[in-house]
Amino acid sequence: MKLLGQKHLDKIKITEEFVKENLNYDLTSFIKEEYKANELKEIFLRIIKNTFDQKTISFLKEKLGNMNRFRDQRTAEEYACDLLLGWIVEDSLIKLIINLGYECSVISDDKKREFLKRPTSKVDILIKNKEGKEALVELVTDNTGFWKKTKKLHLREQKYEKLLKQKGVLLGLDFSNKNFFIVKVQELIISKKIERHFMYGGKPATEINLKETTYVPFSEMKKEVSKFFESL
């Protein structure tokens, strides 16, 4: 059964282009290699191929169907797709950073790449540069061009406060324009606090001003990421 609409099919295509550009893998090959020891590998493949069977549907509904706080308006299948694509982007980025000579690992609750019923909002990635300095990195993505069009970025709930306290780094991937930015959270400009964010199911958010943000093409990612982490 095909349960993903065009919006999510476009996300899958964009993610595959990103992985191909950085690691020369298509998504099927990446999942088979990166998650070969993961018991959910076949479910991951069904999601990105949009070929759901009843067993997969029942599994995702049992795991994600009641997670309205995180799922918002998405179906369990759509939410699973978004989670999986996020993991793929994170893991491909980690491979890229490790290839540059840095220590890099996932430290968030979903590091085992399972569909958790009670996830928390820990920072995604820990990077240690060649001099031993560490940085906590939160990865955010935009598939629609919202950032460039509005010069705004929204972080849900208390994500900004947690990142600021941890002296974190925000790495934003703009897939629609094929560029990215990387910035220390303490240098971000806050526009306002949003008490009830419609797209986040009425939960609060922090609006970040991106007017002064410098974007870099994906093609220069390796050079720019190295320069940033060497200057920590």
C-alpha positions as a Markdown table, in Angstrom:
| # | Residue | x | y | z |
|---|---|---|---|---|
| 1 | Met | 0.0 | 0.0 | 0.0 |
| 2 | Lys | 1.2 | 3.5 | -0.9 |
| 3 | Leu | 0.4 | 5.7 | 2.2 |
| 4 | Leu | 2.8 | 8.6 | 1.7 |
| 5 | Gly | 1.7 | 11.7 | -0.2 |
| 6 | Gln | 3.7 | 13.8 | -2.6 |
| 7 | Lys | 5.0 | 16.0 | 0.2 |
| 8 | His | 6.8 | 13.0 | 1.8 |
| 9 | Leu | 7.8 | 11.5 | -1.6 |
| 10 | Asp | 9.6 | 14.8 | -2.3 |
| 11 | Lys | 11.3 | 14.7 | 1.1 |
| 12 | Ile | 12.6 | 11.2 | 0.2 |
| 13 | Lys | 13.9 | 12.4 | -3.1 |
| 14 | Ile | 15.7 | 15.4 | -1.6 |
| 15 | Thr | 17.2 | 13.3 | 1.1 |
| 16 | Glu | 18.5 | 10.8 | -1.4 |
| 17 | Glu | 20.1 | 13.6 | -3.5 |
| 18 | Phe | 21.9 | 14.8 | -0.3 |
| 19 | Val | 23.2 | 11.3 | 0.6 |
| 20 | Lys | 24.3 | 10.8 | -3.0 |
| 21 | Glu | 26.2 | 14.1 | -3.2 |
| 22 | Asn | 28.0 | 13.5 | 0.1 |
| 23 | Leu | 28.5 | 9.7 | 0.2 |
| 24 | Asn | 27.6 | 8.4 | -3.3 |
| 25 | Tyr | 24.9 | 6.1 | -1.9 |
| 26 | Asp | 21.2 | 5.8 | -3.0 |
| 27 | Leu | 18.8 | 5.5 | 0.0 |
| 28 | Thr | 18.3 | 1.8 | -0.5 |
| 29 | Ser | 22.0 | 1.1 | -0.4 |
| 30 | Phe | 22.6 | 3.4 | 2.5 |
| 31 | Ile | 19.9 | 1.7 | 4.6 |
| 32 | Lys | 21.2 | -1.7 | 3.8 |
| 33 | Glu | 24.7 | -0.7 | 4.8 |
| 34 | Glu | 24.1 | 1.7 | 7.7 |
| 35 | Tyr | 21.3 | -0.3 | 9.3 |
| 36 | Lys | 22.3 | -3.8 | 8.4 |
| 37 | Ala | 22.3 | -4.9 | 12.1 |
| 38 | Asn | 19.0 | -3.0 | 12.9 |
| 39 | Glu | 16.0 | -5.3 | 13.2 |
| 40 | Leu | 13.9 | -2.5 | 11.6 |
| 41 | Lys | 15.9 | -2.4 | 8.4 |
| 42 | Glu | 13.1 | -4.0 | 6.3 |
| 43 | Ile | 10.6 | -1.5 | 7.7 |
| 44 | Phe | 12.9 | 1.3 | 6.9 |
| 45 | Leu | 13.1 | 0.1 | 3.3 |
| 46 | Arg | 9.3 | -0.2 | 3.0 |
| 47 | Ile | 9.0 | 3.4 | 4.2 |
| 48 | Ile | 11.3 | 4.9 | 1.7 |
| 49 | Lys | 9.9 | 2.8 | -1.1 |
| 50 | Asn | 6.3 | 3.7 | 0.0 |
| 51 | Thr | 5.3 | 0.0 | 0.0 |
| 52 | Phe | 3.6 | -0.6 | 3.3 |
| 53 | Asp | 2.2 | -4.0 | 4.2 |
| 54 | Gln | -0.3 | -4.6 | 7.0 |
| 55 | Lys | 2.4 | -5.8 | 9.4 |
| 56 | Thr | 4.4 | -2.5 | 9.0 |
| 57 | Ile | 1.2 | -0.4 | 9.3 |
| 58 | Ser | 0.2 | -2.2 | 12.6 |
| 59 | Phe | 3.7 | -1.9 | 14.0 |
| 60 | Leu | 3.9 | 1.9 | 13.3 |
| 61 | Lys | 0.4 | 2.5 | 14.7 |
| 62 | Glu | 1.3 | 0.6 | 17.8 |
| 63 | Lys | 4.6 | 2.6 | 18.2 |
| 64 | Leu | 3.6 | 6.0 | 17.0 |
| 65 | Gly | -0.2 | 6.2 | 16.7 |
| 66 | Asn | -0.8 | 7.7 | 20.2 |
| 67 | Met | 2.2 | 10.2 | 20.1 |
| 68 | Asn | 0.1 | 13.2 | 19.3 |
| 69 | Arg | 2.5 | 15.5 | 21.3 |
| 70 | Phe | 5.2 | 14.8 | 18.8 |
| 71 | Arg | 3.3 | 13.6 | 15.7 |
| 72 | Asp | 1.1 | 16.7 | 15.5 |
| 73 | Gln | -1.2 | 16.3 | 12.4 |
| 74 | Arg | 0.8 | 13.6 | 10.7 |
| 75 | Thr | -0.2 | 10.0 | 10.3 |
| 76 | Ala | 1.9 | 7.3 | 12.0 |
| 77 | Glu | 3.4 | 6.5 | 8.5 |
| 78 | Glu | 4.2 | 10.1 | 7.8 |
| 79 | Tyr | 5.8 | 10.6 | 11.2 |
| 80 | Ala | 7.8 | 7.5 | 10.8 |
| 81 | Cys | 9.0 | 8.7 | 7.4 |
| 82 | Asp | 10.1 | 12.0 | 8.9 |
| 83 | Leu | 11.9 | 10.3 | 11.7 |
| 84 | Leu | 13.7 | 7.9 | 9.4 |
| 85 | Leu | 14.8 | 10.7 | 7.0 |
| 86 | Gly | 16.1 | 12.7 | 9.9 |
| 87 | Trp | 18.2 | 9.7 | 11.1 |
| 88 | Ile | 19.5 | 9.2 | 7.5 |
| 89 | Val | 20.6 | 12.8 | 7.2 |
| 90 | Glu | 22.2 | 12.7 | 10.7 |
| 91 | Asp | 24.0 | 9.5 | 10.0 |
| 92 | Ser | 25.2 | 10.6 | 6.6 |
| 93 | Leu | 26.4 | 13.8 | 8.0 |
| 94 | Ile | 28.3 | 12.0 | 10.8 |
| 95 | Lys | 30.0 | 9.8 | 8.2 |
| 96 | Leu | 31.1 | 13.0 | 6.4 |
| 97 | Ile | 32.4 | 14.5 | 9.6 |
| 98 | Ile | 34.3 | 11.4 | 10.6 |
| 99 | Asn | 35.8 | 11.2 | 7.1 |
| 100 | Leu | 37.2 | 14.7 | 7.8 |
| 101 | Gly | 39.1 | 13.4 | 10.8 |
| 102 | Tyr | 36.8 | 14.3 | 13.7 |
| 103 | Glu | 35.3 | 12.2 | 16.4 |
| 104 | Cys | 31.5 | 12.3 | 16.0 |
| 105 | Ser | 28.6 | 10.3 | 17.4 |
| 106 | Val | 24.9 | 10.5 | 18.0 |
| 107 | Ile | 24.0 | 11.1 | 21.7 |
| 108 | Ser | 20.2 | 11.6 | 21.4 |
| 109 | Asp | 17.7 | 9.1 | 22.8 |
| 110 | Asp | 17.1 | 7.7 | 19.3 |
| 111 | Lys | 20.7 | 6.8 | 18.7 |
| 112 | Lys | 19.7 | 3.1 | 18.3 |
| 113 | Arg | 17.4 | 4.2 | 15.5 |
| 114 | Glu | 14.2 | 2.8 | 17.1 |
| 115 | Phe | 10.7 | 4.3 | 17.1 |
| 116 | Leu | 10.5 | 5.5 | 20.7 |
| 117 | Lys | 7.3 | 6.0 | 22.5 |
| 118 | Arg | 8.7 | 8.5 | 24.9 |
| 119 | Pro | 11.5 | 10.5 | 23.2 |
| 120 | Thr | 13.1 | 13.5 | 24.8 |
| 121 | Ser | 14.7 | 16.5 | 23.3 |
| 122 | Lys | 18.4 | 15.9 | 23.8 |
| 123 | Val | 20.9 | 17.5 | 21.4 |
| 124 | Asp | 21.6 | 15.2 | 18.4 |
| 125 | Ile | 25.3 | 15.0 | 17.8 |
| 126 | Leu | 28.6 | 15.3 | 19.8 |
| 127 | Ile | 31.7 | 16.4 | 17.9 |
| 128 | Lys | 35.3 | 16.5 | 19.2 |
| 129 | Asn | 37.8 | 18.4 | 17.1 |
| 130 | Lys | 41.5 | 17.5 | 16.6 |
| 131 | Glu | 42.5 | 19.5 | 19.7 |
| 132 | Gly | 40.0 | 17.7 | 21.9 |
| 133 | Lys | 37.4 | 20.6 | 22.1 |
| 134 | Glu | 33.8 | 19.4 | 22.0 |
| 135 | Ala | 30.6 | 20.8 | 20.5 |
| 136 | Leu | 27.0 | 19.7 | 20.9 |
| 137 | Val | 25.3 | 20.0 | 17.5 |
| 138 | Glu | 21.6 | 20.3 | 16.8 |
| 139 | Leu | 20.6 | 19.5 | 13.3 |
| 140 | Val | 17.6 | 21.2 | 11.7 |
| 141 | Thr | 16.3 | 21.0 | 8.2 |
| 142 | Asp | 14.0 | 22.9 | 5.8 |
| 143 | Asn | 12.5 | 21.1 | 2.9 |
| 144 | Thr | 10.2 | 24.0 | 1.7 |
| 145 | Gly | 12.3 | 27.1 | 1.4 |
| 146 | Phe | 10.6 | 28.7 | 4.5 |
| 147 | Trp | 13.9 | 29.9 | 6.0 |
| 148 | Lys | 15.0 | 31.8 | 2.9 |
| 149 | Lys | 11.6 | 33.2 | 2.2 |
| 150 | Thr | 10.7 | 34.4 | 5.7 |
| 151 | Lys | 14.2 | 34.9 | 7.2 |
| 152 | Lys | 12.9 | 32.9 | 10.2 |
| 153 | Leu | 13.5 | 29.6 | 11.9 |
| 154 | His | 11.3 | 28.1 | 14.6 |
| 155 | Leu | 12.7 | 25.8 | 17.4 |
| 156 | Arg | 9.9 | 24.0 | 19.2 |
| 157 | Glu | 9.3 | 24.0 | 22.9 |
| 158 | Gln | 12.4 | 24.5 | 25.1 |
| 159 | Lys | 15.0 | 23.5 | 22.4 |
| 160 | Tyr | 16.6 | 26.9 | 22.2 |
| 161 | Glu | 17.0 | 27.3 | 26.0 |
| 162 | Lys | 18.5 | 23.8 | 26.3 |
| 163 | Leu | 21.0 | 24.5 | 23.4 |
| 164 | Leu | 22.0 | 27.8 | 24.9 |
| 165 | Lys | 22.6 | 26.3 | 28.3 |
| 166 | Gln | 24.8 | 23.6 | 26.7 |
| 167 | Lys | 26.7 | 26.1 | 24.5 |
| 168 | Gly | 25.4 | 24.2 | 21.5 |
| 169 | Val | 25.8 | 24.6 | 17.8 |
| 170 | Leu | 22.9 | 24.8 | 15.3 |
| 171 | Leu | 23.5 | 23.3 | 11.8 |
| 172 | Gly | 20.7 | 24.1 | 9.4 |
| 173 | Leu | 20.3 | 22.2 | 6.1 |
| 174 | Asp | 18.1 | 24.0 | 3.5 |
| 175 | Phe | 17.3 | 21.3 | 1.1 |
| 176 | Ser | 15.2 | 23.3 | -1.3 |
| 177 | Asn | 18.1 | 25.8 | -1.9 |
| 178 | Lys | 20.8 | 23.2 | -1.4 |
| 179 | Asn | 22.8 | 25.2 | 1.1 |
| 180 | Phe | 23.4 | 25.3 | 4.8 |
| 181 | Phe | 24.5 | 27.3 | 7.8 |
| 182 | Ile | 26.4 | 26.5 | 11.0 |
| 183 | Val | 26.4 | 28.9 | 13.9 |
| 184 | Lys | 26.9 | 28.9 | 17.7 |
| 185 | Val | 23.6 | 29.1 | 19.5 |
| 186 | Gln | 24.8 | 32.0 | 21.7 |
| 187 | Glu | 25.2 | 34.1 | 18.5 |
| 188 | Leu | 21.6 | 33.6 | 17.3 |
| 189 | Ile | 19.2 | 36.5 | 17.2 |
| 190 | Ile | 15.8 | 35.8 | 18.9 |
| 191 | Ser | 12.8 | 37.6 | 17.3 |
| 192 | Lys | 10.1 | 36.4 | 19.7 |
| 193 | Lys | 8.6 | 33.6 | 21.7 |
| 194 | Ile | 5.5 | 32.0 | 20.2 |
| 195 | Glu | 3.1 | 30.7 | 22.9 |
| 196 | Arg | 1.1 | 28.5 | 20.6 |
| 197 | His | 2.6 | 27.3 | 17.3 |
| 198 | Phe | 0.0 | 26.0 | 14.9 |
| 199 | Met | 2.4 | 23.7 | 13.0 |
| 200 | Tyr | 3.7 | 22.2 | 16.3 |
| 201 | Gly | 0.2 | 21.3 | 17.5 |
| 202 | Gly | -0.3 | 24.4 | 19.6 |
| 203 | Lys | 3.0 | 23.9 | 21.5 |
| 204 | Pro | 5.4 | 26.9 | 22.2 |
| 205 | Ala | 8.3 | 27.8 | 20.0 |
| 206 | Thr | 11.2 | 30.2 | 19.7 |
| 207 | Glu | 11.5 | 32.3 | 16.5 |
| 208 | Ile | 15.1 | 32.8 | 15.3 |
| 209 | Asn | 15.9 | 35.8 | 13.1 |
| 210 | Leu | 17.9 | 34.6 | 10.0 |
| 211 | Lys | 18.4 | 37.9 | 8.3 |
| 212 | Glu | 22.1 | 38.0 | 9.0 |
| 213 | Thr | 22.7 | 34.3 | 8.6 |
| 214 | Thr | 25.4 | 33.3 | 6.1 |
| 215 | Tyr | 24.5 | 30.3 | 3.9 |
| 216 | Val | 27.0 | 28.1 | 2.2 |
| 217 | Pro | 26.3 | 25.7 | -0.7 |
| 218 | Phe | 26.2 | 22.0 | 0.0 |
| 219 | Ser | 29.2 | 21.6 | -2.3 |
| 220 | Glu | 31.4 | 23.5 | 0.2 |
| 221 | Met | 30.2 | 21.6 | 3.2 |
| 222 | Lys | 33.4 | 19.7 | 3.9 |
| 223 | Lys | 35.5 | 22.8 | 3.8 |
| 224 | Glu | 33.2 | 25.0 | 5.8 |
| 225 | Val | 32.5 | 22.3 | 8.5 |
| 226 | Ser | 36.2 | 21.8 | 9.0 |
| 227 | Lys | 36.9 | 25.5 | 9.3 |
| 228 | Phe | 34.1 | 25.9 | 11.8 |
| 229 | Phe | 35.1 | 23.1 | 14.1 |
| 230 | Glu | 38.8 | 23.9 | 14.0 |
| 231 | Ser | 38.0 | 27.4 | 15.3 |
| 232 | Leu | 36.1 | 26.3 | 18.4 |
